[in-house]
């Protein structure tokens, strides 16, 4: 097995919350807050409700479903269903293409509840699993059309689960190597097609966080180079571990993450930021607009279907998101909802949005993700705006106000206003939890009737 993987696993097993700089600890709690809110909002999606009804009633006990009623089920089922819920509304945070928290947090909440883990133990597992994902991803080349969920993020969730089980370095490594047999390559094509099955990849990541460590503790074995082979040849087309441990303990992926404030796919955010700038200048009504032209990089330009077939596909339709922004003035959770698909004004405007891939913009990637938007009005006026990256990147240093506002909206779909405030306060003091139930008891108490 590669020495880099073993060194990384040892770091996961031996690093403590007190070793971590204060800004990193604060960001970790902000990621926890954001992800709990996203899970609560996603729990209301109809397919998520239906799957919960089919699976949870026949399962065991030991962990809580973050959904109306806050029923109990077995830890692995709870982890999987909570993770699928979090993925379903396309508002999870991320790090360089990964959506680590929505894989890790449902798993460590479920395992932590079952094991009566303290808040500090849960935060350690979250942060260290997240670090594994960021570092493995830096050397990983995914296969074409493979959505990044289900590969590196699954291994990061397993590392977090192993840490919560109290495993040593070789044990963390073994759990991750066992988990390579669970890696997935879900197709990106599910997005535009409305294939909600894509969200299963996150669910399996959280499921693996509970299963793979238990298999390691039960005596299962795995080949020594399982991670290198899986990422380099099986689910990926290349993996270079050379830099995996560079600056370990000095730089943290958690502080380089981004939070999502538009309820739609990240690559189209720069175009939407540019559109907002033009709208602020022209202030048109929907009927005033003759045409919206968007030039952007190739990957974002693919998301051009003006008639998305369902809610999930609408998150990957730049024409739909653009039209919704014009008509509703925002792209948050409540704006880009099911009713937006049925809105005749939005539907008409979608067909006046025209998207082209600009080769120069494509060549600027992956560091830059440019976009340029021009609105032409029926009275002949027009205006153009452009940006080199999403506006979210300017919030990396201090996104706290926006994250807390987002949490209040999303958590408020399941909790009372008082409950939202109590849950927020509970997460703020999460390192002091005697057990994970310090949060869960608040959620249960303040659930909407």
Wavefront OBJ file of the C-alpha trace (Angstrom):
o trace
v 0.000 0.000 0.000
v 1.170 3.527 -0.676
v 2.870 5.364 2.174
v 0.854 8.512 1.416
v -2.436 6.738 2.095
v -1.086 5.289 5.337
v 0.176 8.680 6.484
v -3.196 10.236 5.683
v -5.036 7.492 7.588
v -2.734 7.968 10.582
v -3.496 11.695 10.529
v -7.223 10.935 10.603
v -6.762 8.603 13.570
v -4.531 10.824 15.695
v -5.582 14.450 15.127
v -7.747 16.068 17.780
v -10.110 19.046 17.788
v -7.704 20.978 20.017
v -4.981 20.593 17.351
v -7.083 22.462 14.790
v -6.842 26.255 14.259
v -9.876 28.218 15.460
v -10.918 29.463 11.981
v -10.994 25.874 10.716
v -13.084 24.759 13.690
v -15.518 27.614 13.086
v -15.852 26.771 9.402
v -16.515 23.119 10.255
v -19.468 24.102 12.428
v -20.764 26.373 9.677
v -20.651 23.433 7.241
v -22.550 21.316 9.771
v -25.211 24.009 10.131
v -25.577 24.449 6.384
v -25.865 20.733 5.704
v -28.442 20.065 8.420
v -30.610 22.775 6.882
v -30.254 21.307 3.406
v -31.179 17.823 4.667
v -34.282 19.130 6.431
v -35.464 20.938 3.308
v -34.767 17.939 1.081
v -36.729 15.622 3.349
v -39.932 17.067 1.921
v -39.308 16.063 -1.690
v -42.000 13.588 -2.808
v -39.601 10.861 -3.948
v -37.643 11.219 -0.694
v -40.831 10.899 1.370
v -41.905 7.844 -0.598
v -38.544 6.108 -0.201
v -38.530 6.883 3.507
v -41.962 5.308 3.889
v -40.840 2.182 2.015
v -37.555 1.642 3.860
v -37.716 3.104 7.336
v -40.783 1.268 8.577
v -39.149 -2.121 8.073
v -35.789 -1.157 9.558
v -34.487 -1.199 13.124
v -33.673 1.535 15.602
v -30.681 3.532 16.768
v -30.658 6.695 14.658
v -32.966 9.536 13.680
v -34.385 10.537 10.317
v -33.994 14.288 9.785
v -37.504 14.633 8.430
v -40.962 15.581 9.686
v -41.767 13.349 12.660
v -38.072 12.615 13.332
v -38.741 8.882 13.443
v -36.070 6.374 14.345
v -34.552 3.687 12.177
v -31.275 1.787 11.992
v -28.125 3.908 11.592
v -27.220 2.909 8.045
v -30.740 3.428 6.704
v -30.960 6.780 8.499
v -27.607 7.852 7.069
v -28.579 6.851 3.539
v -32.030 8.485 3.582
v -30.766 11.699 5.173
v -27.993 11.959 2.607
v -30.340 11.373 -0.326
v -32.596 14.079 1.092
v -29.704 16.505 1.286
v -28.728 15.934 -2.320
v -32.234 16.285 -3.681
v -32.538 20.100 -3.577
v -29.157 20.922 -5.201
v -28.015 23.265 -2.427
v -25.147 21.342 -0.822
v -21.760 22.911 -0.204
v -18.673 21.685 -2.003
v -14.933 21.669 -2.543
v -13.435 21.625 -6.054
v -16.179 19.477 -7.553
v -16.821 17.361 -4.451
v -19.918 17.518 -2.285
v -18.234 16.109 0.774
v -20.434 17.254 3.640
v -23.640 15.675 2.343
v -21.812 12.327 2.193
v -20.116 12.673 5.571
v -22.540 14.436 7.913
v -25.541 12.076 7.642
v -23.174 9.163 8.251
v -21.447 10.621 11.308
v -24.740 11.865 12.769
v -26.222 8.367 12.506
v -23.110 6.547 13.741
v -22.560 9.181 16.402
v -26.112 8.930 17.678
v -25.885 5.145 17.840
v -22.508 5.242 19.625
v -23.435 8.173 21.893
v -20.521 10.169 20.512
v -19.797 13.620 21.876
v -20.052 16.742 19.779
v -16.280 17.116 19.701
v -15.907 13.552 18.431
v -18.451 14.199 15.691
v -16.736 17.437 14.627
v -13.349 15.711 14.509
v -14.761 12.981 12.283
v -16.430 15.508 9.983
v -13.338 17.682 9.594
v -10.890 14.810 9.119
v -13.094 12.931 6.682
v -13.536 16.142 4.715
v -9.756 16.575 4.606
v -9.349 13.064 3.202
v -11.756 13.886 0.381
v -10.020 17.103 -0.589
v -6.584 15.517 -0.592
v -7.519 12.402 -2.534
v -9.427 14.520 -5.024
v -6.356 16.650 -5.756
v -4.669 13.623 -7.339
v -7.769 12.039 -8.871
v -8.817 12.177 -12.523
v -12.438 11.006 -12.867
v -13.713 9.286 -15.966
v -15.571 11.292 -18.570
v -19.302 11.659 -17.813
v -18.836 10.266 -14.280
v -20.430 12.524 -11.691
v -17.920 13.033 -8.824
v -20.346 11.870 -6.152
v -19.788 8.274 -5.165
v -16.014 8.075 -5.545
v -13.659 10.214 -3.464
v -16.549 11.552 -1.371
v -17.540 8.014 -0.407
v -14.014 7.310 0.823
v -14.047 10.543 2.814
v -17.281 9.464 4.513
v -15.753 6.101 5.400
v -12.676 7.786 6.877
v -15.010 9.912 9.013
v -16.954 6.847 10.105
v -13.746 4.999 10.984
v -12.574 7.921 13.094
v -15.881 7.953 14.952
v -15.416 4.236 15.634
v -12.097 5.079 17.302
v -9.994 3.127 14.805
v -6.215 3.564 14.592
v -4.332 4.496 11.430
v -4.157 0.968 9.961
v -7.842 0.543 10.798
v -8.836 3.760 9.009
v -6.790 2.648 5.998
v -8.401 -0.790 6.008
v -11.937 0.625 6.197
v -11.216 2.908 3.245
v -9.674 0.073 1.241
v -12.676 -2.156 1.967
v -14.925 0.669 0.769
v -13.285 0.767 -2.669
v -15.552 -2.131 -3.616
v -18.508 0.202 -3.051
v -17.366 3.067 -5.267
v -19.788 4.251 -7.926
v -19.663 6.064 -11.255
v -23.088 7.685 -11.656
v -23.538 9.344 -15.033
v -23.636 13.122 -15.340
v -26.320 12.583 -17.978
v -28.792 11.967 -15.157
v -28.790 15.687 -14.478
v -30.431 17.089 -17.599
v -32.603 13.981 -17.858
v -34.015 14.557 -14.376
v -32.567 11.276 -13.137
v -33.014 11.578 -9.384
v -31.226 8.242 -9.112
v -28.045 10.360 -9.172
v -28.704 11.185 -5.524
v -28.217 7.558 -4.514
v -24.451 8.052 -4.766
v -24.469 10.412 -1.788
v -26.748 8.026 0.072
v -24.350 5.151 -0.430
v -21.483 7.314 0.787
v -23.218 7.861 4.110
v -24.277 4.207 4.234
v -20.640 3.183 3.725
v -19.571 5.408 6.625
v -21.352 2.969 8.913
v -20.747 -0.269 7.038
v -17.087 -0.270 5.984
v -15.646 0.353 9.493
v -17.822 -2.444 10.871
v -16.532 -4.790 8.160
v -12.959 -3.871 9.059
v -13.634 -4.511 12.732
v -15.276 -7.833 11.833
v -12.089 -9.042 10.163
v -12.658 -8.377 6.470
v -9.537 -7.802 4.406
v -8.717 -5.755 1.314
v -5.796 -5.580 -1.087
v -3.001 -3.227 -0.108
v -3.213 -0.956 -3.158
v -7.017 -0.921 -3.324
v -7.359 2.877 -3.212
v -4.670 3.543 -5.795
v -6.095 0.901 -8.145
v -9.721 1.961 -7.703
v -9.134 5.671 -8.250
v -6.463 5.228 -10.888
v -7.945 2.437 -12.992
v -11.449 1.410 -11.966
v -13.721 4.396 -11.270
v -11.098 6.915 -12.375
v -8.674 7.284 -15.230
v -5.749 8.416 -13.099
v -4.590 8.922 -9.530
v -1.334 10.531 -8.426
v -0.828 10.267 -4.648
v 2.381 12.289 -4.631
v 0.886 15.397 -3.016
v -1.669 13.739 -0.764
v 0.099 14.616 2.485
v 1.799 17.878 1.486
v 1.117 20.483 4.175
v -0.936 18.019 6.202
v -2.164 19.742 9.338
v -1.124 23.147 8.019
v -3.612 23.704 5.175
v -7.230 22.570 5.433
v -9.696 21.865 2.637
v -12.544 22.948 4.885
v -11.487 26.593 4.622
v -11.438 26.398 0.801
v -14.992 25.129 0.452
v -17.877 27.081 -1.023
v -21.505 27.383 0.024
v -24.310 27.297 -2.478
v -26.941 30.044 -2.390
v -28.550 29.392 -5.770
v -30.669 26.233 -5.795
v -29.106 24.987 -9.017
v -25.962 23.432 -10.434
v -22.669 25.252 -9.795
v -21.324 25.585 -13.373
v -24.208 27.858 -14.373
v -23.744 30.245 -11.429
v -21.328 32.625 -13.230
v -23.870 33.164 -16.002
v -26.577 33.806 -13.436
v -24.372 36.285 -11.579
v -23.801 38.118 -14.864
v -27.521 38.050 -15.628
v -28.299 39.555 -12.228
v -25.923 42.423 -12.947
v -27.704 43.213 -16.217
v -31.111 42.950 -14.572
v -30.012 45.401 -11.884
v -29.059 47.864 -14.625
v -32.000 47.507 -17.035
v -34.705 46.531 -14.516
v -36.903 44.943 -17.203
v -40.203 43.172 -16.789
v -40.333 39.690 -18.343
v -42.399 40.953 -21.276
v -39.829 43.657 -22.004
v -37.164 41.084 -22.878
v -36.716 40.126 -26.494
v -33.690 37.882 -26.056
v -31.080 36.781 -23.520
v -27.734 35.645 -24.949
v -25.306 33.691 -22.800
v -21.737 32.800 -23.698
v -19.973 30.523 -21.252
v -17.585 27.581 -20.996
v -18.468 24.282 -22.652
v -19.547 22.300 -19.605
v -22.033 24.962 -18.493
v -23.256 25.472 -22.061
v -24.428 21.853 -22.156
v -27.101 22.729 -19.584
v -29.321 24.396 -22.163
v -32.582 22.414 -22.172
v -35.398 25.019 -22.180
v -37.987 22.429 -21.164
v -36.635 20.474 -18.179
v -38.836 17.426 -17.543
v -38.982 17.660 -13.750
v -37.838 19.524 -10.633
v -34.429 17.835 -10.523
v -33.711 18.533 -14.196
v -34.695 22.161 -13.689
v -31.666 22.541 -11.430
v -29.469 21.821 -14.457
v -31.259 24.038 -16.988
v -29.627 27.428 -17.492
v -32.626 28.730 -19.503
v -34.985 27.772 -16.684
v -32.796 29.242 -13.941
v -32.299 32.444 -15.941
v -36.021 32.841 -16.606
v -36.816 32.181 -12.958
v -34.323 34.815 -11.864
v -35.973 37.364 -14.167
v -39.524 36.561 -13.089
v -39.053 35.861 -9.389
v -36.029 37.989 -8.600
v -34.052 35.215 -6.910
v -32.842 31.622 -7.145
v -33.065 30.416 -3.583
v -34.890 27.337 -2.381
v -38.361 28.875 -2.440
v -37.884 30.575 -5.824
v -36.592 27.651 -7.858
v -39.301 25.244 -6.723
v -41.861 22.984 -8.415
v -44.191 25.872 -9.122
v -41.511 27.572 -11.221
v -41.785 24.742 -13.742
v -45.516 25.363 -14.060
v -45.293 29.152 -14.302
v -46.359 30.146 -17.853
v -44.360 33.384 -17.769
v -41.183 31.509 -16.851
v -41.911 28.825 -19.452
v -42.273 31.409 -22.218
v -39.124 33.282 -21.249
v -37.011 30.098 -21.144
v -37.265 29.900 -24.940
v -35.812 33.397 -25.305
v -32.587 32.350 -23.562
v -29.878 31.348 -26.075
v -26.652 29.696 -24.954
v -23.369 29.190 -26.796
v -20.052 27.701 -25.736
v -17.142 30.114 -26.091
v -13.843 28.276 -26.832
v -11.777 30.974 -25.138
v -13.869 30.699 -21.985
v -13.537 26.922 -22.054
v -9.754 27.240 -22.388
v -9.656 29.444 -19.285
v -10.741 26.537 -17.089
v -10.578 24.941 -14.684
v -9.284 27.907 -12.681
v -11.743 30.296 -14.302
v -15.373 29.606 -15.220
v -16.320 32.678 -17.247
v -19.663 33.839 -18.568
v -21.044 36.787 -20.498
v -24.732 37.724 -20.666
v -26.514 40.210 -22.914
v -30.160 41.187 -22.542
v -31.916 42.757 -25.522
v -35.220 44.512 -24.893
v -38.118 44.915 -27.316
v -37.549 48.706 -27.301
v -34.023 48.199 -28.698
v -32.049 48.799 -25.523
v -29.481 46.214 -24.441
v -26.778 45.693 -21.826
v -24.018 43.168 -21.195
v -22.206 41.937 -18.090
v -19.546 39.289 -17.556
v -17.591 37.607 -14.788
v -14.639 35.255 -14.523
v -15.991 33.141 -11.680
v -19.080 32.802 -9.576
v -19.805 35.522 -7.051
v -19.835 32.789 -4.400
v -16.019 32.740 -4.632
v -15.919 36.233 -3.144
v -17.759 34.858 -0.105
v -15.105 32.247 0.717
v -13.600 34.352 3.480
v -16.811 35.271 5.301
v -20.036 33.638 4.094
v -21.512 33.408 7.576
v -24.420 35.816 7.233
v -25.580 34.172 4.005
v -25.228 30.653 5.437
v -27.294 31.516 8.478
v -30.003 33.157 6.371
v -30.070 30.066 4.177
v -30.344 27.804 7.242
v -33.309 29.774 8.547
v -35.168 29.351 5.250
v -34.388 25.670 4.766
v -34.736 24.459 8.353
v -37.946 26.456 8.629
v -39.630 24.002 6.284
v -39.578 21.430 9.120
v -39.000 23.382 12.351
v -40.905 26.188 14.022
v -39.223 29.626 14.020
v -38.202 29.080 17.634
v -36.871 25.659 16.703
v -34.752 27.091 13.898
v -33.113 29.505 16.333
v -32.619 26.768 18.941
v -31.077 24.402 16.374
v -28.744 27.127 15.134
v -27.621 27.806 18.692
v -27.120 24.086 19.315
v -24.798 23.760 16.323
v -22.883 26.852 17.446
v -22.008 25.053 20.686
v -21.639 21.608 19.105
v -18.162 20.924 20.531
v -19.782 20.989 23.990
v -22.463 18.376 23.219
v -22.483 15.510 25.690
v -23.890 13.482 22.822
v -25.361 13.994 19.369
v -28.773 13.915 21.035
v -28.124 17.472 22.217
v -29.031 18.517 18.676
v -31.583 15.829 17.889
v -33.640 16.539 20.996
v -33.994 20.156 19.856
v -35.127 19.070 16.397
v -37.717 16.699 17.827
v -39.049 19.233 20.327
v -39.546 22.039 17.835
v -40.814 20.116 14.833
v -43.738 21.693 13.017
v -47.043 19.982 13.715
l 1 2 3 4 5 6 7 8 9 10 11 12 13 14 15 16 17 18 19 20 21 22 23 24 25 26 27 28 29 30 31 32 33 34 35 36 37 38 39 40 41 42 43 44 45 46 47 48 49 50 51 52 53 54 55 56 57 58 59 60 61 62 63 64 65 66 67 68 69 70 71 72 73 74 75 76 77 78 79 80 81 82 83 84 85 86 87 88 89 90 91 92 93 94 95 96 97 98 99 100 101 102 103 104 105 106 107 108 109 110 111 112 113 114 115 116 117 118 119 120 121 122 123 124 125 126 127 128 129 130 131 132 133 134 135 136 137 138 139 140 141 142 143 144 145 146 147 148 149 150 151 152 153 154 155 156 157 158 159 160 161 162 163 164 165 166 167 168 169 170 171 172 173 174 175 176 177 178 179 180 181 182 183 184 185 186 187 188 189 190 191 192 193 194 195 196 197 198 199 200 201 202 203 204 205 206 207 208 209 210 211 212 213 214 215 216 217 218 219 220 221 222 223 224 225 226 227 228 229 230 231 232 233 234 235 236 237 238 239 240 241 242 243 244 245 246 247 248 249 250 251 252 253 254 255 256 257 258 259 260 261 262 263 264 265 266 267 268 269 270 271 272 273 274 275 276 277 278 279 280 281 282 283 284 285 286 287 288 289 290 291 292 293 294 295 296 297 298 299 300 301 302 303 304 305 306 307 308 309 310 311 312 313 314 315 316 317 318 319 320 321 322 323 324 325 326 327 328 329 330 331 332 333 334 335 336 337 338 339 340 341 342 343 344 345 346 347 348 349 350 351 352 353 354 355 356 357 358 359 360 361 362 363 364 365 366 367 368 369 370 371 372 373 374 375 376 377 378 379 380 381 382 383 384 385 386 387 388 389 390 391 392 393 394 395 396 397 398 399 400 401 402 403 404 405 406 407 408 409 410 411 412 413 414 415 416 417 418 419 420 421 422 423 424 425 426 427 428 429 430 431 432 433 434 435 436 437 438 439 440 441 442 443 444 445 446 447 448 449
